[in-house]
Amino acid sequence: MDRLKLSAEVFAKELAPYMAFKNFSSMRGTFIDHFEVYDNQTFLLRKDCLYLCLDSELPPCEHIQGGTTFVCANAKTACKNTECNRCNIIALKDLGPAAAINAVAAIFNRYQEYGLAIELAAGRGDEGLQTIMDIGEKMIGAPLCLFDINYNVIACSDHKELFRNPLWETIIEDNKPARCEIIDACIRGISPDNPTPANSAMKATAVSGYNLLARSLLRRGHAVASLWAISTEKGFFFPPASLHMLAWICRCLDEWVEGTQQLITGRGSIMERFLLDIADGSLYDDMTIGIAANYVGFEIKSDAEYQLCVFKPIDKIGAIETDIQLMQTIEKRFPKAICAVTDMGVLVLFTLEANGIDLEPKEKEVLQSLCSQLSYTAVLSTSYFNLTDTPKIVQQIADCLSFLALGTGRGKLHHHCNHLVQQSMRFVLANQPPETLIHPMIRKLQKYDEENGVNYLETFKVYLNNRCNAAETSEQLYMHRNTLLHRIKRIEELLGHTLEDWTLRRVLLFSIDYLYLEEKRDI
C-alpha cells in the first residue's frame, strides 16, 4: 500500500490555530515525506522535505526549488521572503522554537498513525472498511460515504442520514433537488461513457452548499464504486490538501475492493437506478414511479404489460465481464429493455407491446442462447400490469432460483409459470409441519417400504403421474406390465382403497410430492 504523503496545504490546515499568514508558490510542489530544521549551512534543498526555520533567514529566492515548503517559527523572518513565488511559506505566531518542532513532528506522527491504521484495517473485511471511513472523516474533516456504482451505501463514517439514496429522495419529498443535481454532476464525470483512469485526479463540484468529491474505483476495467465526501457548510470548498487526502484513501479502498465481492458491478446510469428502486420498493406507488420515470425518460403506457427476467451466473468467477456483456447484448436486441445488476444477478425489465402477454418464441430463443453461451440460469416471470408489483415478482423469481440451483435446470431459461406449483408447495411446506401435509395412506405406504426393503412408493408416484396408464408406467420403470399390475394391486390392498376415485388420486400425488420436497428430492 502507498505511503501517505503530506502537502503544504495539509500543514497549513493543521497549523491554522498558530498561523500568522501563509504565502504559497504558484508552482506545484511535490508531496512531503519528512522534515528537517533549516539553518544557513543547508544548501541542497529537497522539495519532498519540509524545512522548519527557527531563527535563520531563508535563502534567496533564486536558490530555492519551486514548491519547496518552509515553516517559520518567527513571522518576521518569513516576511522577508513573502514576495518569493517559488516556495511555500507558513509563518507561525506565539510559538517558540521547541513548540514549533513539536507541532510539526506531531502532524507527521498523527498522519503516520492514520496510514498504519488504514494498512492494518485493509485486511479486516467490513470492520476494516468502517475503520477506513472513520479515519477518512478525521483526515479531511467531513463525513465520508462509500457507494456502489448504483448509489447504494456500502459504508459510512457518520451522519448516515446525509447519504440516503440520493437520486429520488428529493423528487419524492418535493424538495429542492440539490443533492440530485450534485450526484448527477459528479456521476457524469466518472460514468463509463467518460471513464476515470485509476490514477486520475479527483472530480469535485459544489451545488447549493453541498460539496462532493468522487473517484471511480475500478475492478477489471469496470467502475465498481465511488467515494463521496459531503460538507454542509454553504460556500465551503475543499482545499487541494483534502482532495489529496481523499485520493489517498481511495487508493486504500481500491486495494480493499480487489479482495471483496461485496460491491456490485454496474454502469452507474440513472435508468439502472430507476429499475433497482422499483425492484426493491423504494418507488412505492404509481405517482412516485411516474415522476421518476419522467425524470429518466422511461415511457409508461396505460395498456402495457411487463415481464421481469433474472439471469443468475453459474460461476461468479469472471461474472463482472459477462454481466456487462449480457446487458449490452440484451439492450441491443431489446431496445425497450432496462438492465441492472443486483446481488442475485442481472435484472431485466421488458415492456411488452400493446395486447402482449408474453415474449415471442424467437425472443425467448435469444435469451436461452445467452444463458447457454454465457453460463447463466434465468427465470422469466409471467407478465404483470403494475410496476408497483415488481418487488413481489422479484421475490417470486428469487424463490424459484433457489430450488433451480439444486436441480438440473442450470444454464437454461425457465418460465416461472412452469414452476409455480412446486414453488407454492415449497412455500406451504416452509410454513406448516410437514407430517400434516402427508396423507395417512402415503405414510402407511412409506412405513411398509422401510420395514420390507421395497420401493412401492416410487412405483406408485410414477403410476399416478402417468394418469394410471399401465403401459406408459411399465415402459418408464423398465418393468413388465403384469409385474406392475400385480404391484399396484398390492398397493391398493395396503392402502385399503381402490384408485378409481380421481380426487383421491390427486390428493395422494400431492402428498407424495410434499414428502419428496421435505426429503429434498426432485418431484
C-alpha positions as CSV (number, residue, x, y, z in Angstrom):
1,M,0.0,0.0,0.0
2,D,1.3,3.5,-0.9
3,R,2.6,5.6,2.0
4,L,0.5,8.6,3.0
5,K,2.3,11.7,1.6
6,L,1.6,15.2,3.0
7,S,1.4,18.5,1.3
8,A,1.9,22.2,2.2
9,E,-1.9,22.6,2.3
10,V,-2.1,19.9,5.0
11,F,0.4,21.7,7.2
12,A,-1.4,25.0,6.7
13,K,-4.7,23.3,7.7
14,E,-3.2,21.6,10.8
15,L,-1.2,24.7,11.9
16,A,-4.1,27.1,11.4
17,P,-4.5,28.0,15.1
18,Y,-0.9,29.2,15.2
19,M,-0.6,30.7,11.7
20,A,0.2,34.3,11.2
21,F,0.0,34.1,7.4
22,K,0.9,31.9,4.5
23,N,2.3,32.5,1.1
24,F,2.1,29.6,-1.3
25,S,4.0,29.2,-4.5
26,S,2.3,29.4,-7.9
27,M,4.4,26.4,-8.9
28,R,3.1,23.0,-8.0
29,G,5.3,21.3,-5.4
30,T,5.9,17.6,-4.7
31,F,4.4,15.8,-1.6
32,I,6.4,15.9,1.6
33,D,7.9,12.8,3.2
34,H,9.9,14.2,6.1
35,F,11.1,17.4,7.8
36,E,14.4,19.0,8.9
37,V,15.4,22.0,10.9
38,Y,16.8,24.6,8.4
39,D,20.0,26.6,9.1
40,N,22.2,28.8,7.0
41,Q,24.5,25.9,6.3
42,T,21.8,23.9,4.4
43,F,22.5,24.4,0.7
44,L,20.9,21.4,-1.1
45,L,17.2,21.8,-0.6
46,R,14.8,19.0,-1.5
47,K,11.1,19.5,-2.5
48,D,9.9,16.4,-0.7
49,C,11.3,17.8,2.6
50,L,9.6,20.4,4.9
51,Y,12.2,22.8,6.3
52,L,11.4,24.2,9.8
53,C,13.1,27.6,10.1
54,L,13.5,28.6,13.7
55,D,15.7,31.7,13.6
56,S,17.7,31.5,10.4
57,E,16.9,33.6,7.4
58,L,15.7,31.8,4.3
59,P,17.9,31.5,1.3
60,P,17.4,33.9,-1.6
61,C,14.5,33.0,-3.9
62,E,16.7,32.1,-6.8
63,H,18.4,29.4,-4.7
64,I,15.0,27.7,-3.9
65,Q,13.5,25.0,-6.0
66,G,9.9,25.7,-6.9
67,G,7.4,24.2,-4.5
68,T,9.8,23.8,-1.5
69,T,7.9,24.3,1.8
70,F,9.2,26.3,4.8
71,V,7.5,26.6,8.2
72,C,8.9,29.7,10.0
73,A,8.5,29.9,13.8
74,N,9.3,33.6,13.5
75,A,6.9,35.5,11.4
76,K,9.4,38.4,11.0
77,T,11.9,36.1,9.3
78,A,9.2,34.8,6.9
79,C,8.2,38.4,5.9
80,K,11.5,38.9,4.1
81,N,10.5,36.1,1.6
82,T,6.8,36.8,1.1
83,E,7.5,38.1,-2.4
84,C,9.1,34.8,-3.5
85,N,6.8,32.9,-5.8
86,R,9.0,29.8,-5.8
87,C,8.4,28.4,-2.3
88,N,5.5,27.7,0.2
89,I,5.9,29.7,3.4
90,I,3.8,29.1,6.5
91,A,4.5,31.7,9.2
92,L,3.7,31.0,12.8
93,K,2.9,33.2,15.8
94,D,3.0,32.7,19.5
95,L,5.2,29.5,19.2
96,G,8.7,29.2,20.4
97,P,11.3,27.0,18.6
98,A,10.7,23.9,20.7
99,A,6.9,24.2,20.4
100,A,7.2,24.7,16.6
101,I,9.3,21.5,16.3
102,N,6.8,19.6,18.5
103,A,3.8,20.8,16.4
104,V,5.3,19.8,13.1
105,A,6.5,16.4,14.4
106,A,3.0,15.8,15.9
107,I,1.5,16.3,12.4
108,F,3.9,13.8,10.9
109,N,3.3,11.3,13.7
110,R,-0.5,11.6,13.5
111,Y,-0.7,11.0,9.8
112,Q,1.8,8.2,10.0
113,E,-0.6,6.6,12.6
114,Y,-3.5,7.1,10.2
115,G,-1.6,5.4,7.5
116,L,-0.6,2.4,9.7
117,A,-4.2,2.1,11.0
118,I,-5.5,2.0,7.4
119,E,-2.9,-0.6,6.4
120,L,-4.0,-2.7,9.4
121,A,-7.7,-2.2,8.6
122,A,-7.4,-3.1,4.9
123,G,-7.4,-6.8,5.6
124,R,-10.3,-7.0,8.1
125,G,-13.3,-7.0,5.8
126,D,-16.3,-4.9,6.7
127,E,-14.9,-3.9,10.1
128,G,-11.7,-2.7,8.4
129,L,-13.7,-0.8,5.8
130,Q,-15.6,1.1,8.5
131,T,-12.3,1.9,10.2
132,I,-11.0,3.4,6.9
133,M,-14.2,5.5,6.6
134,D,-13.8,6.8,10.2
135,I,-10.2,7.7,9.7
136,G,-11.0,9.4,6.4
137,E,-13.5,11.7,8.2
138,K,-10.9,12.7,10.7
139,M,-8.4,13.4,8.0
140,I,-10.5,15.6,5.7
141,G,-12.9,17.0,8.3
142,A,-16.1,15.9,6.6
143,P,-18.4,12.9,6.6
144,L,-17.5,10.2,4.1
145,C,-19.6,7.6,2.4
146,L,-18.8,4.7,0.1
147,F,-21.5,4.0,-2.5
148,D,-21.5,1.2,-5.1
149,I,-22.0,2.3,-8.6
150,N,-25.8,2.4,-8.2
151,Y,-25.6,4.7,-5.1
152,N,-26.2,2.0,-2.5
153,V,-24.5,2.9,0.8
154,I,-21.7,0.3,1.5
155,A,-20.0,2.1,4.4
156,C,-20.4,5.5,6.0
157,S,-18.3,7.3,8.5
158,D,-21.1,9.1,10.3
159,H,-24.2,11.1,9.7
160,K,-25.7,8.4,7.5
161,E,-28.9,10.4,7.0
162,L,-26.9,12.6,4.7
163,F,-26.3,9.7,2.3
164,R,-29.7,8.1,1.9
165,N,-30.4,7.1,-1.6
166,P,-29.9,10.5,-3.2
167,L,-31.4,10.1,-6.6
168,W,-35.1,10.1,-5.9
169,E,-35.2,11.3,-2.3
170,T,-35.7,14.9,-3.2
171,I,-38.1,14.1,-6.0
172,I,-40.3,12.0,-3.8
173,E,-40.3,14.6,-0.9
174,D,-40.7,17.5,-3.4
175,N,-37.7,19.4,-2.0
176,K,-35.2,21.5,-3.9
177,P,-33.1,18.8,-5.7
178,A,-29.7,20.0,-4.6
179,R,-28.4,16.5,-3.9
180,C,-29.8,15.2,-7.1
181,E,-28.0,17.9,-9.1
182,I,-24.7,17.3,-7.4
183,I,-24.8,13.5,-7.7
184,D,-25.7,13.7,-11.3
185,A,-23.0,16.3,-12.0
186,C,-20.3,14.1,-10.5
187,I,-21.6,10.8,-11.9
188,R,-21.4,12.4,-15.4
189,G,-17.8,13.0,-14.8
190,I,-17.0,9.4,-13.9
191,S,-19.5,7.4,-15.9
192,P,-18.3,4.5,-18.1
193,D,-19.1,6.7,-21.1
194,N,-16.4,9.0,-19.8
195,P,-14.3,6.7,-17.6
196,T,-11.9,7.9,-15.0
197,P,-8.5,6.1,-15.0
198,A,-7.5,4.6,-11.7
199,N,-4.7,7.1,-11.2
200,S,-6.6,10.2,-12.4
201,A,-7.4,13.4,-10.4
202,M,-10.4,13.7,-8.2
203,K,-13.7,15.1,-9.5
204,A,-15.1,17.9,-7.4
205,T,-18.1,20.1,-7.6
206,A,-20.5,22.1,-5.4
207,V,-24.2,22.8,-5.6
208,S,-26.4,24.7,-3.1
209,G,-23.9,24.5,-0.3
210,Y,-23.0,20.8,-0.7
211,N,-19.5,19.7,-1.6
212,L,-19.0,16.4,-3.1
213,L,-15.8,14.6,-4.4
214,A,-15.7,11.3,-6.2
215,R,-13.2,9.0,-7.7
216,S,-14.1,5.8,-9.6
217,L,-12.9,2.6,-8.1
218,L,-12.2,0.2,-10.9
219,R,-12.2,-3.6,-11.0
220,R,-11.0,-5.2,-14.2
221,G,-11.7,-2.0,-16.2
222,H,-15.3,-1.5,-14.9
223,A,-16.5,1.1,-12.5
224,V,-17.4,-0.6,-9.2
225,A,-17.8,2.1,-6.6
226,S,-17.2,5.7,-5.7
227,L,-16.1,7.5,-2.5
228,W,-18.1,10.6,-1.6
229,A,-17.5,13.4,0.9
230,I,-20.1,16.0,1.7
231,S,-19.8,19.2,3.7
232,T,-23.0,21.1,4.5
233,E,-21.2,24.5,5.1
234,K,-22.5,26.8,2.5
235,G,-19.9,28.3,0.3
236,F,-17.1,26.0,1.5
237,F,-14.9,24.2,-1.0
238,F,-12.4,21.5,-0.1
239,P,-8.8,22.7,-0.5
240,P,-6.2,20.7,-2.5
241,A,-4.9,19.1,0.7
242,S,-8.3,17.5,1.4
243,L,-8.5,16.4,-2.2
244,H,-5.1,14.7,-1.9
245,M,-6.2,13.0,1.4
246,L,-9.3,11.7,-0.2
247,A,-7.4,10.4,-3.2
248,W,-5.0,8.5,-0.9
249,I,-7.9,7.0,1.0
250,C,-9.4,5.9,-2.4
251,R,-6.2,4.1,-3.3
252,C,-6.5,2.2,0.0
253,L,-10.1,1.4,-0.8
254,D,-9.1,0.3,-4.3
255,E,-6.9,-2.4,-2.7
256,W,-9.7,-3.4,-0.3
257,V,-12.1,-3.7,-3.3
258,E,-9.8,-6.1,-5.1
259,G,-10.3,-8.6,-2.3
260,T,-14.0,-8.5,-1.8
261,Q,-17.2,-9.4,-3.8
262,Q,-19.4,-7.1,-1.7
263,L,-19.6,-4.3,-4.3
264,I,-21.9,-4.8,-7.2
265,T,-20.7,-4.0,-10.7
266,G,-22.8,-1.8,-12.9
267,R,-22.7,1.2,-15.2
268,G,-24.0,3.9,-12.9
269,S,-26.8,5.1,-15.1
270,I,-29.9,6.7,-13.7
271,M,-32.0,4.2,-15.7
272,E,-30.4,1.3,-13.8
273,R,-31.1,3.1,-10.5
274,F,-34.7,3.5,-11.6
275,L,-35.1,-0.2,-12.2
276,L,-33.3,-1.1,-8.9
277,D,-35.6,1.3,-6.9
278,I,-38.7,-0.2,-8.5
279,A,-37.4,-3.7,-7.7
280,D,-36.7,-3.0,-4.0
281,G,-39.9,-1.0,-3.5
282,S,-38.2,2.4,-2.9
283,L,-40.5,3.8,-5.6
284,Y,-43.6,2.5,-3.9
285,D,-46.7,3.9,-5.7
286,D,-47.8,4.9,-9.1
287,M,-47.2,8.6,-8.5
288,T,-43.5,8.3,-7.4
289,I,-42.9,5.7,-10.2
290,G,-44.4,8.1,-12.7
291,I,-42.4,11.1,-11.6
292,A,-39.1,9.1,-11.6
293,A,-40.0,7.5,-15.0
294,N,-40.4,11.0,-16.4
295,Y,-37.1,12.1,-14.9
296,V,-35.2,9.2,-16.5
297,G,-37.1,9.2,-19.8
298,F,-38.9,5.8,-19.3
299,E,-42.3,5.7,-21.1
300,I,-45.2,4.2,-19.1
301,K,-48.2,3.2,-21.2
302,S,-51.6,2.5,-19.7
303,D,-52.1,-0.6,-21.8
304,A,-48.6,-2.0,-21.4
305,E,-47.7,-5.2,-19.5
306,Y,-44.3,-6.1,-18.2
307,Q,-42.1,-9.1,-17.8
308,L,-39.1,-9.5,-15.5
309,C,-36.2,-11.8,-16.0
310,V,-33.3,-12.5,-13.7
311,F,-30.0,-14.0,-15.0
312,K,-28.0,-15.7,-12.3
313,P,-24.4,-16.6,-13.2
314,I,-23.5,-20.2,-12.7
315,D,-19.9,-19.3,-11.9
316,K,-19.2,-16.0,-10.1
317,I,-15.6,-16.0,-11.4
318,G,-15.5,-13.7,-14.4
319,A,-19.1,-12.5,-13.8
320,I,-18.1,-8.9,-14.0
321,E,-17.2,-9.1,-17.7
322,T,-20.1,-11.4,-18.6
323,D,-22.7,-9.2,-16.7
324,I,-21.7,-6.2,-18.7
325,Q,-21.6,-8.2,-22.0
326,L,-25.1,-9.7,-21.2
327,M,-26.6,-6.3,-20.5
328,Q,-25.2,-4.8,-23.7
329,T,-26.4,-7.7,-25.8
330,I,-29.9,-7.6,-24.3
331,E,-30.2,-3.8,-24.7
332,K,-29.1,-4.2,-28.4
333,R,-31.6,-6.9,-29.1
334,F,-34.4,-5.4,-27.0
335,P,-34.2,-1.6,-27.2
336,K,-37.0,-1.0,-24.7
337,A,-35.5,-3.3,-22.0
338,I,-33.8,-2.0,-18.9
339,C,-31.0,-3.9,-17.3
340,A,-29.3,-3.6,-13.9
341,V,-27.0,-5.7,-11.7
342,T,-28.3,-7.0,-8.3
343,D,-26.9,-9.4,-5.7
344,M,-28.9,-12.2,-7.5
345,G,-27.5,-11.4,-10.9
346,V,-28.6,-9.3,-13.9
347,L,-32.2,-8.0,-13.6
348,V,-34.0,-7.2,-16.9
349,L,-37.4,-5.5,-17.3
350,F,-39.2,-6.0,-20.6
351,T,-42.1,-3.8,-21.7
352,L,-44.5,-5.8,-23.9
353,E,-46.2,-4.3,-26.9
354,A,-49.9,-3.5,-26.7
355,N,-52.0,-6.6,-26.0
356,G,-48.8,-8.6,-25.5
357,I,-48.9,-11.2,-22.7
358,D,-45.6,-12.9,-23.2
359,L,-42.3,-12.6,-25.1
360,E,-42.4,-14.1,-28.5
361,P,-40.8,-17.6,-29.0
362,K,-38.0,-16.1,-31.1
363,E,-37.2,-13.6,-28.3
364,K,-37.1,-16.4,-25.8
365,E,-34.7,-18.3,-28.0
366,V,-32.4,-15.3,-27.8
367,L,-32.5,-15.4,-24.0
368,Q,-31.9,-19.1,-24.0
369,S,-28.9,-18.7,-26.3
370,L,-27.4,-16.1,-23.9
371,C,-27.9,-18.5,-21.0
372,S,-26.0,-21.2,-22.9
373,Q,-23.2,-19.0,-24.2
374,L,-22.5,-17.0,-21.1
375,S,-23.4,-19.7,-18.4
376,Y,-26.4,-18.2,-16.7
377,T,-29.6,-19.7,-15.2
378,A,-32.5,-17.4,-15.9
379,V,-36.1,-17.2,-14.8
380,L,-38.7,-15.3,-16.8
381,S,-41.8,-14.1,-14.9
382,T,-45.4,-14.2,-16.1
383,S,-46.5,-10.8,-17.4
384,Y,-48.0,-8.3,-15.0
385,F,-49.8,-4.9,-15.2
386,N,-48.5,-2.7,-12.4
387,L,-44.8,-1.8,-11.8
388,T,-45.6,-1.4,-8.1
389,D,-45.9,-5.3,-8.1
390,T,-42.2,-5.6,-9.2
391,P,-40.8,-6.3,-5.7
392,K,-43.3,-9.3,-5.4
393,I,-42.2,-10.6,-8.8
394,V,-38.5,-10.3,-7.8
395,Q,-39.2,-12.4,-4.7
396,Q,-41.1,-15.0,-6.8
397,I,-38.1,-15.3,-9.1
398,A,-35.6,-15.4,-6.2
399,D,-37.5,-18.3,-4.6
400,C,-37.7,-20.1,-7.9
401,L,-33.9,-19.7,-8.5
402,S,-33.2,-21.1,-5.0
403,F,-34.6,-24.5,-5.9
404,L,-33.5,-24.5,-9.6
405,A,-29.9,-24.2,-8.4
406,L,-30.3,-27.5,-6.6
407,G,-31.8,-29.3,-9.6
408,T,-30.9,-29.9,-13.2
409,G,-32.1,-26.5,-14.5
410,R,-28.7,-24.8,-14.6
411,G,-27.7,-23.0,-17.8
412,K,-31.3,-22.7,-19.0
413,L,-34.1,-20.2,-19.4
414,H,-37.1,-21.2,-17.2
415,H,-40.6,-19.7,-17.3
416,H,-41.8,-19.1,-13.8
417,C,-45.3,-20.4,-14.5
418,N,-43.8,-23.8,-15.2
419,H,-42.5,-24.0,-11.6
420,L,-45.4,-22.2,-9.9
421,V,-47.0,-25.4,-8.4
422,Q,-43.6,-26.6,-7.0
423,Q,-42.9,-23.1,-5.6
424,S,-46.3,-22.8,-4.0
425,M,-45.8,-26.2,-2.4
426,R,-42.4,-25.2,-1.0
427,F,-44.0,-22.1,0.5
428,V,-46.7,-24.2,2.2
429,L,-44.1,-26.7,3.4
430,A,-41.9,-23.9,4.9
431,N,-44.9,-22.7,7.0
432,Q,-46.6,-26.0,8.1
433,P,-45.4,-29.1,10.0
434,P,-44.5,-31.5,7.1
435,E,-46.3,-34.5,8.6
436,T,-49.6,-32.7,8.5
437,L,-49.4,-32.3,4.7
438,I,-48.9,-36.0,4.0
439,H,-52.0,-38.3,3.6
440,P,-52.1,-41.2,6.1
441,M,-52.3,-43.7,3.2
442,I,-48.9,-42.4,1.9
443,R,-47.4,-42.5,5.4
444,K,-48.6,-46.2,5.7
445,L,-47.0,-47.0,2.3
446,Q,-43.8,-45.2,3.3
447,K,-43.6,-47.3,6.5
448,Y,-44.2,-50.5,4.6
449,D,-41.3,-49.7,2.2
450,E,-39.0,-49.1,5.2
451,E,-39.9,-52.3,7.0
452,N,-39.8,-54.6,4.0
453,G,-37.0,-53.1,1.9
454,V,-39.1,-52.4,-1.2
455,N,-39.9,-49.2,-3.2
456,Y,-43.6,-49.3,-3.7
457,L,-43.9,-45.5,-3.1
458,E,-41.7,-44.7,-6.2
459,T,-43.8,-47.1,-8.3
460,F,-47.0,-45.5,-7.1
461,K,-45.7,-42.0,-7.8
462,V,-44.8,-42.8,-11.4
463,Y,-48.1,-44.6,-11.9
464,L,-50.1,-41.6,-10.6
465,N,-48.0,-39.1,-12.7
466,N,-48.9,-41.2,-15.8
467,R,-52.7,-40.9,-15.0
468,C,-52.7,-44.6,-14.0
469,N,-51.7,-45.7,-17.5
470,A,-50.1,-49.1,-17.0
471,A,-48.3,-49.2,-20.5
472,E,-46.6,-45.8,-20.0
473,T,-45.6,-46.6,-16.4
474,S,-44.1,-50.0,-17.1
475,E,-42.1,-48.5,-20.0
476,Q,-40.8,-45.7,-17.8
477,L,-39.9,-48.1,-15.0
478,Y,-38.5,-50.8,-17.3
479,M,-40.9,-53.2,-15.6
480,H,-43.1,-55.9,-17.2
481,R,-46.8,-54.9,-17.4
482,N,-48.0,-57.9,-15.4
483,T,-45.4,-57.2,-12.7
484,L,-46.6,-53.6,-12.5
485,L,-50.3,-54.5,-12.3
486,H,-49.5,-57.1,-9.5
487,R,-47.6,-54.3,-7.6
488,I,-50.5,-51.8,-8.0
489,K,-53.0,-54.4,-6.7
490,R,-50.8,-55.0,-3.7
491,I,-50.6,-51.2,-3.1
492,E,-54.4,-50.9,-3.2
493,E,-54.6,-53.7,-0.6
494,L,-52.1,-51.9,1.7
495,L,-54.0,-48.6,1.3
496,G,-57.3,-50.3,1.8
497,H,-58.8,-48.4,-1.1
498,T,-59.1,-48.6,-4.9
499,L,-57.7,-45.9,-7.2
500,E,-60.9,-45.3,-9.2
501,D,-61.6,-42.0,-7.4
502,W,-59.8,-39.2,-9.4
503,T,-59.9,-36.8,-6.5
504,L,-58.2,-39.3,-4.2
505,R,-55.5,-40.0,-6.7
506,R,-54.8,-36.2,-7.0
507,V,-54.6,-35.8,-3.2
508,L,-52.3,-38.8,-2.9
509,L,-50.0,-37.5,-5.6
510,F,-49.8,-34.1,-3.8
511,S,-48.9,-35.9,-0.6
512,I,-46.1,-37.8,-2.3
513,D,-44.7,-34.5,-3.8
514,Y,-44.8,-32.9,-0.3
515,L,-42.9,-35.9,1.1
516,Y,-40.3,-35.7,-1.7
517,L,-39.9,-31.9,-1.2
518,E,-39.5,-32.4,2.6
519,E,-36.7,-35.0,1.9
520,K,-35.2,-32.6,-0.7
521,R,-35.8,-35.0,-3.6
522,D,-36.9,-34.0,-7.1
523,I,-40.7,-34.2,-7.6
